[in-house]
Amino acid sequence: MDSGMDWHWARAALDWQIELGADEAIGETPVDRFAHEVEAQAARAVSAAPAGGRGAPPPIPVADAGPDPVVVAQEAAAAASTLDELRAAIGAYEHCALKRGARNLVFSDGAPDARVMIVGEAPGRDEDLQGRPFVGRAGQLLDRMLAPLGLSRAENVYITNVLPWRPPQNRDPRPDEIAMMKPFLARHIALVDPDLLVIMGNISCDALLGRRGITRLRGNWAEAEGRPAMPMFHPAYLLRQPQMKREAWADMLAIGAKLRALG
């Protein structure tokens, strides 16, 4: 600084800089703030050490969180060699809290040797009461959608859900619930071994494709669990938005064409 600069001149110069927008003073040499933080941490460690040079206090023990629910599900699913064994494994699984609030385990419906496997999201009230997927108004609509293609759950369609238990108040399943039930779903698909999958709704797309946004995904073939998969609007959505049935019918026609192409 010029030694001839008085206080009033310096204050005026500072005010001028502030008026121009300057909000930080920069020194002539850089400041290594990382080095300062390391020094500060070292100083705190020294001050926290007990007298007598005996080292830091012992760490506070962490309570055991128990087994990983996903790992438990993977092991249980892998051990099931039949659909009956898989159903029993899901029924014995105690890590999903939804089980305690549901009336019934909703496992599946339809033909176990089906060419088409439909994966819905989670049971609703009617499904929880009856223990079967897609039995309410949405299920009735689904049956009407399948019939023109010669498809039915009695002969060549198999249906299940991502979750086997109804969430409270029909809320969306949480990510942890989807993650712990996904190994069972993957094993379910492997045991049925369909020619193709129909993935209905955002929750199902999240579980099998790792993506959401059914409006963008629907109508475009994808691959899930090693086989062709068609994302579609959930029938419950179509009941609320009947103008979208045109798109759903186009998707059904694409499914019929794919079945013919696969022989």
C-alpha positions in Angstrom: 0.0 0.0 0.0 1.2 3.5 -0.8 2.5 5.0 2.4 1.1 8.4 1.5 -2.5 7.0 1.5 -4.4 8.3 4.5 -7.3 6.6 6.3 -10.1 8.6 4.5 -8.6 7.8 1.1 -8.3 4.1 1.9 -11.9 4.0 3.2 -13.2 5.7 0.0 -11.3 3.2 -2.2 -12.8 0.3 -0.2 -16.3 1.7 -0.5 -15.8 2.0 -4.3 -14.7 -1.6 -4.5 -17.7 -2.8 -2.6 -20.0 -0.7 -4.8 -18.5 -2.5 -7.8 -19.4 -5.9 -6.3 -16.3 -7.0 -4.6 -17.2 -9.2 -1.6 -13.9 -10.9 -0.7 -10.4 -9.8 0.1 -7.6 -11.8 -1.6 -4.1 -11.8 -0.2 -0.9 -11.8 -2.1 -0.2 -15.5 -1.2 -2.7 -18.4 -1.5 -4.1 -20.0 1.7 -4.0 -23.8 1.9 -7.2 -24.4 3.9 -6.8 -28.2 3.6 -3.5 -28.0 5.5 -5.2 -25.8 8.1 -7.9 -28.4 8.5 -5.4 -31.2 8.9 -3.6 -29.2 11.5 -6.8 -28.5 13.3 -7.8 -32.2 13.3 -4.4 -33.1 14.7 -4.8 -30.5 17.4 -8.2 -31.8 18.4 -6.9 -35.4 18.5 -4.1 -34.3 20.9 -6.5 -32.4 23.1 -8.9 -35.4 23.2 -6.2 -37.9 24.2 -6.2 -38.9 27.9 -3.4 -37.8 30.1 -0.5 -40.2 30.6 0.0 -40.9 26.9 -2.2 -44.0 27.0 -3.8 -43.3 23.6 -7.4 -42.5 22.5 -10.4 -43.9 24.4 -11.8 -47.2 23.1 -14.4 -46.9 20.3 -18.1 -47.1 21.3 -19.4 -50.6 20.3 -22.0 -50.6 17.5 -25.1 -52.7 18.0 -25.4 -55.7 15.6 -28.0 -54.8 12.9 -28.7 -58.4 12.2 -28.7 -60.3 8.9 -29.2 -58.4 5.6 -32.8 -59.0 4.5 -31.8 -59.0 0.9 -29.1 -61.7 1.5 -31.6 -63.8 3.5 -34.1 -63.5 0.6 -31.5 -64.5 -2.0 -30.6 -67.6 0.0 -34.2 -68.6 0.6 -35.2 -68.1 -3.1 -32.2 -70.0 -4.4 -33.1 -73.0 -2.3 -36.5 -73.3 -3.8 -36.7 -75.8 -6.7 -40.4 -75.7 -7.2 -43.2 -73.2 -7.1 -44.6 -74.8 -3.9 -41.2 -74.5 -2.2 -40.9 -70.9 -3.3 -44.4 -70.1 -1.9 -43.4 -71.7 1.4 -40.1 -69.8 1.4 -41.9 -66.5 1.0 -44.4 -67.4 3.7 -41.5 -68.2 6.1 -39.7 -64.9 5.3 -39.9 -62.6 8.4 -38.0 -59.5 7.3 -40.8 -57.7 5.4 -43.0 -55.8 7.8 -45.9 -55.9 5.3 -46.5 -59.5 6.2 -47.7 -58.6 9.7 -50.4 -56.3 8.4 -51.7 -58.4 5.5 -54.5 -61.0 5.7 -53.1 -63.3 3.0 -50.0 -64.1 1.1 -50.8 -63.3 -2.6 -48.5 -65.7 -4.5 -49.9 -66.2 -8.0 -52.7 -67.2 -10.3 -52.9 -68.9 -13.7 -51.2 -71.7 -15.6 -47.7 -72.5 -14.2 -46.5 -73.6 -17.7 -47.8 -70.4 -19.3 -46.0 -68.7 -22.2 -46.9 -65.2 -20.8 -46.1 -64.1 -17.3 -47.7 -60.9 -16.0 -46.0 -59.1 -13.2 -48.1 -56.6 -11.3 -47.2 -54.3 -8.4 -48.8 -55.3 -5.1 -52.1 -56.7 -3.9 -55.0 -54.5 -3.3 -57.9 -55.0 -0.9 -59.7 -57.6 -3.0 -56.5 -59.5 -3.6 -55.6 -59.4 0.0 -59.0 -60.9 1.0 -58.9 -63.7 -1.6 -55.2 -64.4 -1.7 -55.0 -64.2 -5.5 -53.6 -61.4 -7.8 -55.8 -59.3 -10.1 -59.2 -60.3 -8.9 -60.8 -56.9 -8.4 -62.0 -54.5 -11.1 -58.5 -54.2 -12.5 -58.2 -57.9 -12.8 -61.6 -58.1 -14.6 -60.3 -55.5 -17.1 -57.1 -57.5 -17.5 -59.1 -60.6 -18.4 -61.0 -58.7 -21.0 -57.8 -57.4 -22.5 -56.3 -60.9 -22.8 -59.3 -62.6 -24.3 -59.2 -61.3 -27.9 -55.6 -62.6 -28.2 -56.7 -66.1 -27.0 -54.9 -65.6 -23.7 -56.4 -66.5 -20.3 -55.1 -67.3 -16.9 -56.9 -70.6 -17.0 -54.8 -71.8 -20.0 -51.7 -69.8 -21.0 -51.1 -66.8 -18.7 -49.5 -66.8 -15.3 -49.8 -63.8 -12.9 -47.9 -62.6 -9.9 -46.8 -59.3 -8.2 -43.6 -57.7 -7.1 -44.9 -57.8 -3.5 -46.9 -60.7 -2.1 -48.4 -58.7 0.7 -50.7 -55.6 0.5 -49.1 -52.3 1.6 -51.1 -50.4 4.2 -53.8 -48.1 2.6 -52.5 -49.3 -0.9 -49.5 -47.0 -0.6 -46.6 -47.5 -3.1 -44.0 -50.1 -2.0 -40.9 -48.6 -0.5 -37.5 -49.2 -2.2 -36.3 -51.5 0.7 -39.5 -53.6 0.3 -38.9 -54.0 -3.4 -35.2 -54.9 -2.9 -35.9 -57.6 -0.3 -38.7 -59.2 -2.4 -36.9 -59.0 -5.7 -34.9 -62.2 -5.3 -38.1 -64.1 -4.8 -39.6 -62.5 -7.9 -36.5 -63.4 -10.0 -36.7 -67.0 -8.8 -40.4 -67.0 -9.5 -39.8 -66.0 -13.1 -37.0 -68.6 -13.5 -39.3 -71.4 -12.2 -42.2 -70.5 -14.5 -39.8 -69.9 -17.4 -42.3 -68.0 -19.7 -41.6 -66.9 -23.3 -42.1 -63.3 -22.4 -43.0 -61.0 -19.5 -45.6 -58.3 -19.3 -44.6 -55.7 -16.7 -47.5 -53.7 -15.5 -47.0 -50.4 -13.8 -44.1 -48.2 -12.5 -43.3 -50.4 -9.4 -42.9 -53.5 -11.6 -40.7 -51.6 -14.1 -38.6 -50.4 -11.1 -38.1 -53.9 -9.9 -37.4 -55.6 -13.2 -35.9 -52.9 -15.4 -34.5 -50.5 -12.8 -36.4 -47.6 -14.3 -39.7 -45.7 -13.8 -41.7 -43.6 -16.2 -44.3 -46.0 -17.6 -45.6 -43.4 -20.1 -42.2 -43.4 -21.7 -41.5 -47.1 -21.3 -44.8 -48.6 -22.4 -45.0 -50.0 -25.9 -41.2 -50.6 -26.2 -39.8 -54.0 -25.8 -37.1 -54.4 -23.1 -35.3 -57.4 -21.6 -35.8 -58.6 -18.0 -34.5 -61.7 -16.4 -33.2 -62.9 -19.7 -36.4 -62.7 -21.7 -38.4 -60.2 -23.7 -40.5 -57.8 -21.6 -43.3 -55.4 -22.5 -44.0 -52.6 -20.0 -47.7 -51.6 -19.9 -50.1 -49.4 -18.1 -51.5 -51.1 -15.0 -55.2 -51.9 -15.5 -56.0 -49.9 -12.4 -54.6 -46.8 -14.1 -56.7 -47.6 -17.2 -59.8 -47.6 -15.0 -58.9 -44.1 -13.9 -57.7 -42.9 -17.4 -59.9 -44.8 -19.9 -58.6 -42.6 -22.8 -55.3 -44.6 -22.5 -56.9 -47.9 -23.4 -56.0 -47.3 -27.0 -52.3 -47.4 -26.1 -52.9 -50.5 -24.0 -54.6 -52.3 -26.9 -51.6 -51.5 -29.1 -49.3 -53.0 -26.5 -51.5 -56.2 -26.4 -51.3 -56.5 -30.2 -47.5 -56.2 -29.9 -47.5 -59.0 -27.4 -49.6 -61.2 -29.7 -47.2 -60.5 -32.6 -44.2 -61.4 -30.4 -45.7 -64.7 -29.3 -46.3 -65.6 -33.0 -42.7 -64.6 -33.8 -41.4 -66.8 -31.0 -43.4 -69.7 -32.3 
